[in-house]
């Protein structure tokens, strides 16, 4: 149920942000779209980091192979914050850059939405894993 609610909020937020047609691109990009998604992505990253750290403190290790390669099997807040900030800035920059192109402007929010769904899902998974180990 929480997953459906999270996906509904993310999709509603991304759908309420106007997307312009290719022949109607402004000289300056739409300013508020990527910023709203950056805030939501930051919240998903924080939730994922907190639940991951709680699970590590209870004796579990990071199971995602990519995350394990970047932040280690028993990550601390310092590494998670550093790589989370880099990820969010990269997704934000990519979204802003895609927004200005005629070819990719319609899918410019996709990198941020993928990050939101991925980290939101990881936070939910971590919470469920923590509940099962009690």
Secondary structure, 3 states (H helix, E strand, C coil): CHHHHHHHHHHHHHHCCCCCCHHHCCCCCCCCHHHHHHHHHHHHHHHHHHHHHHHHHCCCCCCCHHHHHHHCCCCCHHHHHHHHHHHHHHHHHHHHHHHCCCCCHHHCCHHHHHHHHHHHHHHHHHHHHHHHHC
